[in-house]
Protein backbone atom coordinates (compact mmCIF):
# COMPACT_ATOMS: atom_id res chain seq x y z
CA UNK A 1 0.00 0.00 0.00
CA UNK A 2 2.83 2.40 0.88
CA UNK A 3 4.59 1.64 -2.41
CA UNK A 4 1.45 2.43 -4.41
CA UNK A 5 0.93 5.68 -2.50
CA UNK A 6 4.52 6.80 -3.03
CA UNK A 7 4.29 5.98 -6.75
CA UNK A 8 1.08 8.03 -7.11
CA UNK A 9 2.66 10.90 -5.15
CA UNK A 10 5.72 10.92 -7.40
CA UNK A 11 3.48 11.10 -10.51
CA UNK A 12 1.44 13.92 -8.97
CA UNK A 13 4.57 15.86 -7.98
CA UNK A 14 6.08 15.39 -11.44
CA UNK A 15 2.97 16.82 -13.19
CA UNK A 16 2.34 19.59 -10.65
CA UNK A 17 3.27 23.11 -11.65
CA UNK A 18 3.30 25.97 -9.22
CA UNK A 19 1.19 28.92 -10.36
CA UNK A 20 1.81 32.27 -8.74
CA UNK A 21 0.62 35.71 -9.73
CA UNK A 22 1.35 39.17 -8.38
CA UNK A 23 -1.01 42.02 -7.60
CA UNK A 24 -1.44 44.07 -10.76
CA UNK A 25 -0.93 41.15 -13.18
CA UNK A 26 -3.59 40.75 -15.83
CA UNK A 27 -5.12 37.30 -16.19
CA UNK A 28 -7.76 35.44 -18.16
CA UNK A 29 -10.63 33.78 -16.32
CA UNK A 30 -11.41 30.18 -17.28
CA UNK A 31 -15.01 29.49 -18.29
CA UNK A 32 -16.07 25.88 -17.87
CA UNK A 33 -18.00 24.75 -20.95
CA UNK A 34 -21.23 22.87 -20.28
CA UNK A 35 -23.71 21.63 -22.82
CA UNK A 36 -27.04 23.35 -23.25
CA UNK A 37 -26.15 26.22 -20.90
CA UNK A 38 -25.63 29.63 -22.43
CA UNK A 39 -22.72 31.41 -20.77
CA UNK A 40 -21.20 34.67 -21.89
CA UNK A 41 -23.23 34.74 -25.11
CA UNK A 42 -22.11 31.42 -26.64
CA UNK A 43 -22.83 27.79 -25.92
CA UNK A 44 -21.43 24.29 -26.58
CA UNK A 45 -18.34 23.83 -28.75
CA UNK A 46 -18.09 27.41 -29.92
CA UNK A 47 -18.27 28.85 -26.44
CA UNK A 48 -15.45 30.87 -24.95
CA UNK A 49 -12.73 29.08 -22.99
CA UNK A 50 -11.30 32.19 -21.32
CA UNK A 51 -12.64 35.70 -20.78
CA UNK A 52 -10.72 38.78 -19.84
CA UNK A 53 -8.05 40.02 -19.22
CA UNK A 54 -8.81 41.27 -15.72
CA UNK A 55 -6.38 42.74 -13.15
CA UNK A 56 -5.56 41.02 -9.87
CA UNK A 57 -6.37 43.37 -6.99
CA UNK A 58 -5.40 41.27 -3.97
CA UNK A 59 -3.95 37.91 -2.99
CA UNK A 60 -6.38 36.34 -0.51
CA UNK A 61 -4.51 33.13 0.34
CA UNK A 62 -1.76 30.96 -1.06
CA UNK A 63 -3.94 29.82 -3.96
CA UNK A 64 -6.77 32.40 -4.10
CA UNK A 65 -6.81 35.80 -5.78
CA UNK A 66 -9.31 38.65 -5.91
CA UNK A 67 -10.01 40.09 -9.35
CA UNK A 68 -11.19 43.49 -10.51
CA UNK A 69 -14.21 42.33 -12.51
CA UNK A 70 -16.36 44.69 -14.63
CA UNK A 71 -19.90 45.67 -13.66
CA UNK A 72 -21.35 43.03 -16.02
CA UNK A 73 -19.94 40.25 -13.82
CA UNK A 74 -20.89 41.71 -10.43
CA UNK A 75 -23.09 38.73 -9.52
CA UNK A 76 -20.06 36.44 -9.80
CA UNK A 77 -17.72 35.86 -6.86
CA UNK A 78 -14.52 37.82 -7.45
CA UNK A 79 -12.24 35.60 -5.31
CA UNK A 80 -11.04 32.70 -7.44
CA UNK A 81 -8.74 29.69 -7.15
CA UNK A 82 -5.46 29.74 -9.06
CA UNK A 83 -6.57 26.83 -11.28
CA UNK A 84 -9.33 28.99 -12.79
CA UNK A 85 -6.83 31.63 -13.93
CA UNK A 86 -4.52 31.83 -16.94
CA UNK A 87 -1.71 34.37 -17.25
CA UNK A 88 -2.11 37.11 -19.86
CA UNK A 89 1.11 38.03 -21.65
CA UNK A 90 0.75 41.29 -23.52
CA UNK A 91 2.09 41.25 -27.06
CA UNK A 92 1.54 44.44 -29.12
CA UNK A 93 1.80 42.50 -32.40
CA UNK A 94 -1.42 40.61 -31.60
CA UNK A 95 -3.55 43.75 -31.63
CA UNK A 96 -5.81 43.75 -34.67
CA UNK A 97 -6.64 47.18 -35.98
CA UNK A 98 -9.84 47.22 -38.06
CA UNK A 99 -9.74 48.83 -41.47
CA UNK A 100 -12.08 51.80 -41.86
CA UNK A 101 -15.26 51.01 -43.77
CA UNK A 102 -16.60 53.60 -46.19
CA UNK A 103 -20.35 53.48 -46.76
CA UNK A 104 -22.11 55.05 -49.73
Jmol script that loads the backbone (N, CA, C; Angstrom):
load data "model"
ATOM      1  N   UNK A   1       0.825  -1.182   0.000  1.00  0.00           N
ATOM      2  CA  UNK A   1       0.000   0.000   0.000  1.00  0.00           C
ATOM      3  C   UNK A   1       0.878   1.258   0.000  1.00  0.00           C
ATOM      4  N   UNK A   2       1.939   1.231   0.802  1.00  0.00           N
ATOM      5  CA  UNK A   2       2.829   2.400   0.879  1.00  0.00           C
ATOM      6  C   UNK A   2       3.544   2.605  -0.451  1.00  0.00           C
ATOM      7  N   UNK A   3       3.914   1.516  -1.122  1.00  0.00           N
ATOM      8  CA  UNK A   3       4.586   1.644  -2.412  1.00  0.00           C
ATOM      9  C   UNK A   3       3.659   2.278  -3.453  1.00  0.00           C
ATOM     10  N   UNK A   4       2.406   1.867  -3.455  1.00  0.00           N
ATOM     11  CA  UNK A   4       1.451   2.430  -4.409  1.00  0.00           C
ATOM     12  C   UNK A   4       1.221   3.917  -4.125  1.00  0.00           C
ATOM     13  N   UNK A   5       1.134   4.275  -2.857  1.00  0.00           N
ATOM     14  CA  UNK A   5       0.934   5.675  -2.495  1.00  0.00           C
ATOM     15  C   UNK A   5       2.133   6.533  -2.914  1.00  0.00           C
ATOM     16  N   UNK A   6       3.329   6.026  -2.669  1.00  0.00           N
ATOM     17  CA  UNK A   6       4.518   6.801  -3.034  1.00  0.00           C
ATOM     18  C   UNK A   6       4.635   6.944  -4.555  1.00  0.00           C
ATOM     19  N   UNK A   7       4.251   5.895  -5.297  1.00  0.00           N
ATOM     20  CA  UNK A   7       4.288   5.982  -6.748  1.00  0.00           C
ATOM     21  C   UNK A   7       3.297   7.041  -7.245  1.00  0.00           C
ATOM     22  N   UNK A   8       2.081   7.038  -6.702  1.00  0.00           N
ATOM     23  CA  UNK A   8       1.082   8.035  -7.106  1.00  0.00           C
ATOM     24  C   UNK A   8       1.532   9.448  -6.733  1.00  0.00           C
ATOM     25  N   UNK A   9       2.178   9.582  -5.571  1.00  0.00           N
ATOM     26  CA  UNK A   9       2.661  10.895  -5.150  1.00  0.00           C
ATOM     27  C   UNK A   9       3.762  11.386  -6.081  1.00  0.00           C
ATOM     28  N   UNK A  10       4.643  10.499  -6.499  1.00  0.00           N
ATOM     29  CA  UNK A  10       5.716  10.918  -7.403  1.00  0.00           C
ATOM     30  C   UNK A  10       5.153  11.354  -8.751  1.00  0.00           C
ATOM     31  N   UNK A  11       4.117  10.678  -9.265  1.00  0.00           N
ATOM     32  CA  UNK A  11       3.480  11.101 -10.510  1.00  0.00           C
ATOM     33  C   UNK A  11       2.803  12.452 -10.341  1.00  0.00           C
ATOM     34  N   UNK A  12       2.130  12.654  -9.217  1.00  0.00           N
ATOM     35  CA  UNK A  12       1.444  13.924  -8.971  1.00  0.00           C
ATOM     36  C   UNK A  12       2.453  15.056  -8.833  1.00  0.00           C
ATOM     37  N   UNK A  13       3.547  14.832  -8.137  1.00  0.00           N
ATOM     38  CA  UNK A  13       4.572  15.862  -7.982  1.00  0.00           C
ATOM     39  C   UNK A  13       5.246  16.192  -9.312  1.00  0.00           C
ATOM     40  N   UNK A  14       5.420  15.187 -10.153  1.00  0.00           N
ATOM     41  CA  UNK A  14       6.077  15.395 -11.440  1.00  0.00           C
ATOM     42  C   UNK A  14       5.209  16.257 -12.355  1.00  0.00           C
ATOM     43  N   UNK A  15       3.881  16.072 -12.313  1.00  0.00           N
ATOM     44  CA  UNK A  15       2.975  16.817 -13.191  1.00  0.00           C
ATOM     45  C   UNK A  15       2.514  18.139 -12.587  1.00  0.00           C
ATOM     46  N   UNK A  16       2.800  18.378 -11.322  1.00  0.00           N
ATOM     47  CA  UNK A  16       2.338  19.590 -10.647  1.00  0.00           C
ATOM     48  C   UNK A  16       3.189  20.786 -11.064  1.00  0.00           C
ATOM     49  N   UNK A  17       2.523  21.888 -11.368  1.00  0.00           N
ATOM     50  CA  UNK A  17       3.274  23.107 -11.653  1.00  0.00           C
ATOM     51  C   UNK A  17       2.748  24.199 -10.732  1.00  0.00           C
ATOM     52  N   UNK A  18       3.641  24.936 -10.170  1.00  0.00           N
ATOM     53  CA  UNK A  18       3.303  25.972  -9.218  1.00  0.00           C
ATOM     54  C   UNK A  18       2.893  27.232  -9.969  1.00  0.00           C
ATOM     55  N   UNK A  19       1.680  27.708  -9.721  1.00  0.00           N
ATOM     56  CA  UNK A  19       1.186  28.919 -10.363  1.00  0.00           C
ATOM     57  C   UNK A  19       1.144  30.031  -9.336  1.00  0.00           C
ATOM     58  N   UNK A  20       1.817  31.116  -9.633  1.00  0.00           N
ATOM     59  CA  UNK A  20       1.809  32.275  -8.744  1.00  0.00           C
ATOM     60  C   UNK A  20       1.639  33.526  -9.582  1.00  0.00           C
ATOM     61  N   UNK A  21       0.836  34.435  -9.080  1.00  0.00           N
ATOM     62  CA  UNK A  21       0.616  35.712  -9.732  1.00  0.00           C
ATOM     63  C   UNK A  21       0.919  36.813  -8.739  1.00  0.00           C
ATOM     64  N   UNK A  22       1.109  38.010  -9.234  1.00  0.00           N
ATOM     65  CA  UNK A  22       1.349  39.168  -8.382  1.00  0.00           C
ATOM     66  C   UNK A  22       0.196  40.146  -8.532  1.00  0.00           C
ATOM     67  N   UNK A  23       0.034  41.004  -7.539  1.00  0.00           N
ATOM     68  CA  UNK A  23      -1.006  42.024  -7.604  1.00  0.00           C
ATOM     69  C   UNK A  23      -0.674  42.969  -8.751  1.00  0.00           C
ATOM     70  N   UNK A  24      -1.656  43.227  -9.600  1.00  0.00           N
ATOM     71  CA  UNK A  24      -1.445  44.071 -10.765  1.00  0.00           C
ATOM     72  C   UNK A  24      -1.297  43.288 -12.056  1.00  0.00           C
ATOM     73  N   UNK A  25      -1.002  41.976 -11.970  1.00  0.00           N
ATOM     74  CA  UNK A  25      -0.933  41.152 -13.176  1.00  0.00           C
ATOM     75  C   UNK A  25      -2.310  41.078 -13.813  1.00  0.00           C
ATOM     76  N   UNK A  26      -2.318  40.917 -15.120  1.00  0.00           N
ATOM     77  CA  UNK A  26      -3.587  40.750 -15.828  1.00  0.00           C
ATOM     78  C   UNK A  26      -3.721  39.280 -16.193  1.00  0.00           C
ATOM     79  N   UNK A  27      -4.904  38.724 -15.970  1.00  0.00           N
ATOM     80  CA  UNK A  27      -5.116  37.301 -16.192  1.00  0.00           C
ATOM     81  C   UNK A  27      -6.425  37.074 -16.951  1.00  0.00           C
ATOM     82  N   UNK A  28      -6.519  35.899 -17.558  1.00  0.00           N
ATOM     83  CA  UNK A  28      -7.757  35.440 -18.164  1.00  0.00           C
ATOM     84  C   UNK A  28      -8.485  34.566 -17.159  1.00  0.00           C
ATOM     85  N   UNK A  29      -9.798  34.579 -17.198  1.00  0.00           N
ATOM     86  CA  UNK A  29     -10.631  33.775 -16.316  1.00  0.00           C
ATOM     87  C   UNK A  29     -11.168  32.595 -17.107  1.00  0.00           C
ATOM     88  N   UNK A  30     -10.977  31.376 -16.589  1.00  0.00           N
ATOM     89  CA  UNK A  30     -11.410  30.178 -17.283  1.00  0.00           C
ATOM     90  C   UNK A  30     -12.921  30.015 -17.146  1.00  0.00           C
ATOM     91  N   UNK A  31     -13.570  29.734 -18.267  1.00  0.00           N
ATOM     92  CA  UNK A  31     -15.007  29.488 -18.285  1.00  0.00           C
ATOM     93  C   UNK A  31     -15.200  28.011 -18.569  1.00  0.00           C
ATOM     94  N   UNK A  32     -15.880  27.313 -17.673  1.00  0.00           N
ATOM     95  CA  UNK A  32     -16.074  25.877 -17.872  1.00  0.00           C
ATOM     96  C   UNK A  32     -17.216  25.659 -18.866  1.00  0.00           C
ATOM     97  N   UNK A  33     -16.942  24.977 -19.967  1.00  0.00           N
ATOM     98  CA  UNK A  33     -17.999  24.748 -20.949  1.00  0.00           C
ATOM     99  C   UNK A  33     -18.939  23.635 -20.497  1.00  0.00           C
ATOM    100  N   UNK A  34     -20.230  23.890 -20.570  1.00  0.00           N
ATOM    101  CA  UNK A  34     -21.229  22.875 -20.275  1.00  0.00           C
ATOM    102  C   UNK A  34     -22.266  22.883 -21.385  1.00  0.00           C
ATOM    103  N   UNK A  35     -22.754  21.729 -21.729  1.00  0.00           N
ATOM    104  CA  UNK A  35     -23.710  21.628 -22.815  1.00  0.00           C
ATOM    105  C   UNK A  35     -25.047  22.222 -22.407  1.00  0.00           C
ATOM    106  N   UNK A  36     -25.693  22.821 -23.371  1.00  0.00           N
ATOM    107  CA  UNK A  36     -27.044  23.355 -23.248  1.00  0.00           C
ATOM    108  C   UNK A  36     -27.190  24.480 -22.225  1.00  0.00           C
ATOM    109  N   UNK A  37     -26.091  25.078 -21.801  1.00  0.00           N
ATOM    110  CA  UNK A  37     -26.151  26.221 -20.904  1.00  0.00           C
ATOM    111  C   UNK A  37     -25.479  27.385 -21.603  1.00  0.00           C
ATOM    112  N   UNK A  38     -26.179  28.479 -21.733  1.00  0.00           N
ATOM    113  CA  UNK A  38     -25.633  29.630 -22.432  1.00  0.00           C
ATOM    114  C   UNK A  38     -24.872  30.489 -21.444  1.00  0.00           C
ATOM    115  N   UNK A  39     -23.569  30.599 -21.636  1.00  0.00           N
ATOM    116  CA  UNK A  39     -22.720  31.411 -20.772  1.00  0.00           C
ATOM    117  C   UNK A  39     -21.937  32.384 -21.626  1.00  0.00           C
ATOM    118  N   UNK A  40     -21.964  33.627 -21.235  1.00  0.00           N
ATOM    119  CA  UNK A  40     -21.200  34.675 -21.891  1.00  0.00           C
ATOM    120  C   UNK A  40     -21.528  34.776 -23.381  1.00  0.00           C
ATOM    121  N   UNK A  41     -22.780  34.524 -23.748  1.00  0.00           N
ATOM    122  CA  UNK A  41     -23.229  34.743 -25.109  1.00  0.00           C
ATOM    123  C   UNK A  41     -23.054  33.590 -26.066  1.00  0.00           C
ATOM    124  N   UNK A  42     -22.323  32.552 -25.734  1.00  0.00           N
ATOM    125  CA  UNK A  42     -22.113  31.422 -26.639  1.00  0.00           C
ATOM    126  C   UNK A  42     -22.385  30.142 -25.872  1.00  0.00           C
ATOM    127  N   UNK A  43     -22.623  29.062 -26.590  1.00  0.00           N
ATOM    128  CA  UNK A  43     -22.834  27.786 -25.921  1.00  0.00           C
ATOM    129  C   UNK A  43     -22.181  26.653 -26.697  1.00  0.00           C
ATOM    130  N   UNK A  44     -21.979  25.535 -26.029  1.00  0.00           N
ATOM    131  CA  UNK A  44     -21.429  24.290 -26.579  1.00  0.00           C
ATOM    132  C   UNK A  44     -20.004  24.459 -27.095  1.00  0.00           C
ATOM    133  N   UNK A  45     -19.706  23.867 -28.252  1.00  0.00           N
ATOM    134  CA  UNK A  45     -18.337  23.825 -28.751  1.00  0.00           C
ATOM    135  C   UNK A  45     -17.760  25.195 -29.059  1.00  0.00           C
ATOM    136  N   UNK A  46     -18.589  26.111 -29.514  1.00  0.00           N
ATOM    137  CA  UNK A  46     -18.092  27.408 -29.925  1.00  0.00           C
ATOM    138  C   UNK A  46     -18.048  28.413 -28.790  1.00  0.00           C
ATOM    139  N   UNK A  47     -18.305  27.959 -27.586  1.00  0.00           N
ATOM    140  CA  UNK A  47     -18.267  28.852 -26.435  1.00  0.00           C
ATOM    141  C   UNK A  47     -16.854  29.274 -26.093  1.00  0.00           C
ATOM    142  N   UNK A  48     -16.748  30.342 -25.337  1.00  0.00           N
ATOM    143  CA  UNK A  48     -15.446  30.872 -24.952  1.00  0.00           C
ATOM    144  C   UNK A  48     -14.787  29.982 -23.913  1.00  0.00           C
ATOM    145  N   UNK A  49     -13.486  29.832 -23.993  1.00  0.00           N
ATOM    146  CA  UNK A  49     -12.734  29.080 -22.989  1.00  0.00           C
ATOM    147  C   UNK A  49     -12.250  30.011 -21.877  1.00  0.00           C
ATOM    148  N   UNK A  50     -11.809  31.203 -22.266  1.00  0.00           N
ATOM    149  CA  UNK A  50     -11.304  32.193 -21.315  1.00  0.00           C
ATOM    150  C   UNK A  50     -11.936  33.538 -21.632  1.00  0.00           C
ATOM    151  N   UNK A  51     -12.167  34.333 -20.589  1.00  0.00           N
ATOM    152  CA  UNK A  51     -12.638  35.697 -20.782  1.00  0.00           C
ATOM    153  C   UNK A  51     -11.673  36.625 -20.063  1.00  0.00           C
ATOM    154  N   UNK A  52     -11.609  37.848 -20.507  1.00  0.00           N
ATOM    155  CA  UNK A  52     -10.721  38.785 -19.836  1.00  0.00           C
ATOM    156  C   UNK A  52      -9.901  39.559 -20.829  1.00  0.00           C
ATOM    157  N   UNK A  53      -8.823  40.119 -20.457  1.00  0.00           N
ATOM    158  CA  UNK A  53      -8.051  40.016 -19.220  1.00  0.00           C
ATOM    159  C   UNK A  53      -8.566  40.950 -18.125  1.00  0.00           C
ATOM    160  N   UNK A  54      -8.410  40.508 -16.892  1.00  0.00           N
ATOM    161  CA  UNK A  54      -8.813  41.271 -15.718  1.00  0.00           C
ATOM    162  C   UNK A  54      -7.609  41.424 -14.786  1.00  0.00           C
ATOM    163  N   UNK A  55      -7.521  42.540 -14.063  1.00  0.00           N
ATOM    164  CA  UNK A  55      -6.380  42.739 -13.150  1.00  0.00           C
ATOM    165  C   UNK A  55      -6.601  42.023 -11.816  1.00  0.00           C
ATOM    166  N   UNK A  56      -5.512  41.598 -11.216  1.00  0.00           N
ATOM    167  CA  UNK A  56      -5.557  41.023  -9.868  1.00  0.00           C
ATOM    168  C   UNK A  56      -5.430  42.178  -8.885  1.00  0.00           C
ATOM    169  N   UNK A  57      -6.381  42.275  -7.946  1.00  0.00           N
ATOM    170  CA  UNK A  57      -6.372  43.375  -6.987  1.00  0.00           C
ATOM    171  C   UNK A  57      -5.779  42.982  -5.648  1.00  0.00           C
ATOM    172  N   UNK A  58      -5.885  41.684  -5.287  1.00  0.00           N
ATOM    173  CA  UNK A  58      -5.398  41.273  -3.970  1.00  0.00           C
ATOM    174  C   UNK A  58      -5.176  39.770  -3.950  1.00  0.00           C
ATOM    175  N   UNK A  59      -4.158  39.326  -3.206  1.00  0.00           N
ATOM    176  CA  UNK A  59      -3.949  37.907  -2.985  1.00  0.00           C
ATOM    177  C   UNK A  59      -4.604  37.558  -1.663  1.00  0.00           C
ATOM    178  N   UNK A  60      -5.598  36.667  -1.701  1.00  0.00           N
ATOM    179  CA  UNK A  60      -6.378  36.344  -0.510  1.00  0.00           C
ATOM    180  C   UNK A  60      -5.715  35.245   0.306  1.00  0.00           C
ATOM    181  N   UNK A  61      -5.200  34.226  -0.335  1.00  0.00           N
ATOM    182  CA  UNK A  61      -4.513  33.132   0.345  1.00  0.00           C
ATOM    183  C   UNK A  61      -3.347  32.685  -0.509  1.00  0.00           C
ATOM    184  N   UNK A  62      -2.875  31.466  -0.252  1.00  0.00           N
ATOM    185  CA  UNK A  62      -1.763  30.958  -1.060  1.00  0.00           C
ATOM    186  C   UNK A  62      -2.206  30.656  -2.487  1.00  0.00           C
ATOM    187  N   UNK A  63      -3.464  30.231  -2.646  1.00  0.00           N
ATOM    188  CA  UNK A  63      -3.943  29.818  -3.961  1.00  0.00           C
ATOM    189  C   UNK A  63      -5.218  30.540  -4.382  1.00  0.00           C
ATOM    190  N   UNK A  64      -5.553  31.658  -3.753  1.00  0.00           N
ATOM    191  CA  UNK A  64      -6.765  32.404  -4.101  1.00  0.00           C
ATOM    192  C   UNK A  64      -6.414  33.862  -4.367  1.00  0.00           C
ATOM    193  N   UNK A  65      -7.066  34.421  -5.389  1.00  0.00           N
ATOM    194  CA  UNK A  65      -6.813  35.799  -5.784  1.00  0.00           C
ATOM    195  C   UNK A  65      -8.135  36.523  -5.992  1.00  0.00           C
ATOM    196  N   UNK A  66      -8.138  37.815  -5.673  1.00  0.00           N
ATOM    197  CA  UNK A  66      -9.310  38.647  -5.906  1.00  0.00           C
ATOM    198  C   UNK A  66      -9.089  39.438  -7.184  1.00  0.00           C
ATOM    199  N   UNK A  67     -10.114  39.451  -8.049  1.00  0.00           N
ATOM    200  CA  UNK A  67     -10.005  40.094  -9.348  1.00  0.00           C
ATOM    201  C   UNK A  67     -10.825  41.369  -9.394  1.00  0.00           C
ATOM    202  N   UNK A  68     -10.415  42.289 -10.239  1.00  0.00           N
ATOM    203  CA  UNK A  68     -11.189  43.488 -10.513  1.00  0.00           C
ATOM    204  C   UNK A  68     -12.089  43.223 -11.706  1.00  0.00           C
ATOM    205  N   UNK A  69     -13.290  42.693 -11.445  1.00  0.00           N
ATOM    206  CA  UNK A  69     -14.213  42.331 -12.508  1.00  0.00           C
ATOM    207  C   UNK A  69     -15.061  43.535 -12.923  1.00  0.00           C
ATOM    208  N   UNK A  70     -15.505  43.583 -14.181  1.00  0.00           N
ATOM    209  CA  UNK A  70     -16.359  44.694 -14.628  1.00  0.00           C
ATOM    210  C   UNK A  70     -17.763  44.582 -14.038  1.00  0.00           C
ATOM    211  N   UNK A  71     -18.563  45.620 -14.248  1.00  0.00           N
ATOM    212  CA  UNK A  71     -19.900  45.666 -13.664  1.00  0.00           C
ATOM    213  C   UNK A  71     -20.833  44.601 -14.238  1.00  0.00           C
ATOM    214  N   UNK A  72     -20.528  44.076 -15.417  1.00  0.00           N
ATOM    215  CA  UNK A  72     -21.353  43.029 -16.019  1.00  0.00           C
ATOM    216  C   UNK A  72     -21.282  41.744 -15.201  1.00  0.00           C
ATOM    217  N   UNK A  73     -20.148  41.490 -14.572  1.00  0.00           N
ATOM    218  CA  UNK A  73     -19.942  40.251 -13.817  1.00  0.00           C
ATOM    219  C   UNK A  73     -20.037  40.460 -12.300  1.00  0.00           C
ATOM    220  N   UNK A  74     -20.802  41.433 -11.861  1.00  0.00           N
ATOM    221  CA  UNK A  74     -20.892  41.714 -10.425  1.00  0.00           C
ATOM    222  C   UNK A  74     -21.537  40.591  -9.632  1.00  0.00           C
ATOM    223  N   UNK A  75     -22.439  39.819 -10.246  1.00  0.00           N
ATOM    224  CA  UNK A  75     -23.088  38.728  -9.517  1.00  0.00           C
ATOM    225  C   UNK A  75     -22.137  37.562  -9.254  1.00  0.00           C
ATOM    226  N   UNK A  76     -21.024  37.528  -9.953  1.00  0.00           N
ATOM    227  CA  UNK A  76     -20.063  36.437  -9.804  1.00  0.00           C
ATOM    228  C   UNK A  76     -19.106  36.733  -8.656  1.00  0.00           C
ATOM    229  N   UNK A  77     -18.682  35.696  -7.939  1.00  0.00           N
ATOM    230  CA  UNK A  77     -17.719  35.865  -6.858  1.00  0.00           C
ATOM    231  C   UNK A  77     -16.379  36.286  -7.449  1.00  0.00           C
ATOM    232  N   UNK A  78     -15.754  37.315  -6.866  1.00  0.00           N
ATOM    233  CA  UNK A  78     -14.515  37.824  -7.454  1.00  0.00           C
ATOM    234  C   UNK A  78     -13.256  37.236  -6.822  1.00  0.00           C
ATOM    235  N   UNK A  79     -13.391  36.302  -5.871  1.00  0.00           N
ATOM    236  CA  UNK A  79     -12.236  35.599  -5.308  1.00  0.00           C
ATOM    237  C   UNK A  79     -12.207  34.215  -5.936  1.00  0.00           C
ATOM    238  N   UNK A  80     -11.114  33.925  -6.663  1.00  0.00           N
ATOM    239  CA  UNK A  80     -11.045  32.696  -7.443  1.00  0.00           C
ATOM    240  C   UNK A  80      -9.775  31.910  -7.148  1.00  0.00           C
ATOM    241  N   UNK A  81      -9.876  30.595  -7.339  1.00  0.00           N
ATOM    242  CA  UNK A  81      -8.740  29.693  -7.149  1.00  0.00           C
ATOM    243  C   UNK A  81      -7.769  29.843  -8.312  1.00  0.00           C
ATOM    244  N   UNK A  82      -6.521  29.562  -8.066  1.00  0.00           N
ATOM    245  CA  UNK A  82      -5.459  29.743  -9.062  1.00  0.00           C
ATOM    246  C   UNK A  82      -5.662  28.847 -10.284  1.00  0.00           C
ATOM    247  N   UNK A  83      -6.351  27.722 -10.146  1.00  0.00           N
ATOM    248  CA  UNK A  83      -6.565  26.826 -11.281  1.00  0.00           C
ATOM    249  C   UNK A  83      -7.584  27.380 -12.272  1.00  0.00           C
ATOM    250  N   UNK A  84      -8.351  28.380 -11.884  1.00  0.00           N
ATOM    251  CA  UNK A  84      -9.327  28.986 -12.789  1.00  0.00           C
ATOM    252  C   UNK A  84      -8.738  30.184 -13.534  1.00  0.00           C
ATOM    253  N   UNK A  85      -7.466  30.459 -13.329  1.00  0.00           N
ATOM    254  CA  UNK A  85      -6.832  31.632 -13.927  1.00  0.00           C
ATOM    255  C   UNK A  85      -5.765  31.218 -14.935  1.00  0.00           C
ATOM    256  N   UNK A  86      -5.544  32.063 -15.925  1.00  0.00           N
ATOM    257  CA  UNK A  86      -4.520  31.829 -16.935  1.00  0.00           C
ATOM    258  C   UNK A  86      -3.801  33.151 -17.175  1.00  0.00           C
ATOM    259  N   UNK A  87      -2.484  33.136 -17.143  1.00  0.00           N
ATOM    260  CA  UNK A  87      -1.708  34.367 -17.254  1.00  0.00           C
ATOM    261  C   UNK A  87      -1.863  35.011 -18.629  1.00  0.00           C
ATOM    262  N   UNK A  88      -2.014  36.329 -18.631  1.00  0.00           N
ATOM    263  CA  UNK A  88      -2.108  37.109 -19.865  1.00  0.00           C
ATOM    264  C   UNK A  88      -0.755  37.750 -20.118  1.00  0.00           C
ATOM    265  N   UNK A  89      -0.171  37.444 -21.265  1.00  0.00           N
ATOM    266  CA  UNK A  89       1.109  38.027 -21.645  1.00  0.00           C
ATOM    267  C   UNK A  89       0.835  38.993 -22.788  1.00  0.00           C
ATOM    268  N   UNK A  90       1.055  40.267 -22.534  1.00  0.00           N
ATOM    269  CA  UNK A  90       0.746  41.294 -23.520  1.00  0.00           C
ATOM    270  C   UNK A  90       1.756  41.263 -24.654  1.00  0.00           C
ATOM    271  N   UNK A  91       1.251  41.212 -25.870  1.00  0.00           N
ATOM    272  CA  UNK A  91       2.085  41.246 -27.064  1.00  0.00           C
ATOM    273  C   UNK A  91       1.464  42.263 -28.024  1.00  0.00           C
ATOM    274  N   UNK A  92       2.128  43.407 -28.265  1.00  0.00           N
ATOM    275  CA  UNK A  92       1.538  44.438 -29.124  1.00  0.00           C
ATOM    276  C   UNK A  92       1.316  43.996 -30.561  1.00  0.00           C
ATOM    277  N   UNK A  93       1.990  42.955 -31.024  1.00  0.00           N
ATOM    278  CA  UNK A  93       1.803  42.502 -32.398  1.00  0.00           C
ATOM    279  C   UNK A  93       0.491  41.751 -32.580  1.00  0.00           C
ATOM    280  N   UNK A  94      -0.164  41.333 -31.497  1.00  0.00           N
ATOM    281  CA  UNK A  94      -1.424  40.607 -31.599  1.00  0.00           C
ATOM    282  C   UNK A  94      -2.640  41.522 -31.670  1.00  0.00           C
ATOM    283  N   UNK A  95      -2.428  42.819 -31.571  1.00  0.00           N
ATOM    284  CA  UNK A  95      -3.549  43.751 -31.633  1.00  0.00           C
ATOM    285  C   UNK A  95      -3.989  43.883 -33.087  1.00  0.00           C
ATOM    286  N   UNK A  96      -5.272  43.662 -33.321  1.00  0.00           N
ATOM    287  CA  UNK A  96      -5.812  43.753 -34.671  1.00  0.00           C
ATOM    288  C   UNK A  96      -6.514  45.092 -34.809  1.00  0.00           C
ATOM    289  N   UNK A  97      -6.041  45.881 -35.736  1.00  0.00           N
ATOM    290  CA  UNK A  97      -6.637  47.181 -35.981  1.00  0.00           C
ATOM    291  C   UNK A  97      -7.606  47.053 -37.166  1.00  0.00           C
ATOM    292  N   UNK A  98      -8.879  47.361 -36.951  1.00  0.00           N
ATOM    293  CA  UNK A  98      -9.844  47.223 -38.056  1.00  0.00           C
ATOM    294  C   UNK A  98      -9.639  48.288 -39.121  1.00  0.00           C
ATOM    295  N   UNK A  99      -9.821  47.895 -40.357  1.00  0.00           N
ATOM    296  CA  UNK A  99      -9.742  48.828 -41.465  1.00  0.00           C
ATOM    297  C   UNK A  99     -11.002  49.688 -41.485  1.00  0.00           C
ATOM    298  N   UNK A 100     -10.873  50.968 -41.812  1.00  0.00           N
ATOM    299  CA  UNK A 100     -12.078  51.802 -41.861  1.00  0.00           C
ATOM    300  C   UNK A 100     -12.990  51.378 -43.018  1.00  0.00           C
ATOM    301  N   UNK A 101     -14.276  51.397 -42.758  1.00  0.00           N
ATOM    302  CA  UNK A 101     -15.256  51.008 -43.767  1.00  0.00           C
ATOM    303  C   UNK A 101     -15.944  52.266 -44.275  1.00  0.00           C
ATOM    304  N   UNK A 102     -15.957  52.439 -45.574  1.00  0.00           N
ATOM    305  CA  UNK A 102     -16.598  53.596 -46.192  1.00  0.00           C
ATOM    306  C   UNK A 102     -17.944  53.165 -46.751  1.00  0.00           C
ATOM    307  N   UNK A 103     -19.006  53.793 -46.290  1.00  0.00           N
ATOM    308  CA  UNK A 103     -20.346  53.483 -46.756  1.00  0.00           C
ATOM    309  C   UNK A 103     -20.798  54.526 -47.753  1.00  0.00           C
ATOM    310  N   UNK A 104     -21.574  54.120 -48.739  1.00  0.00           N
ATOM    311  CA  UNK A 104     -22.110  55.048 -49.727  1.00  0.00           C
ATOM    312  C   UNK A 104     -23.583  55.304 -49.458  1.00  0.00           C
TER     313      UNK A 104
END
end "model"
wireframe off; spacefill off
backbone 0.3
color backbone group
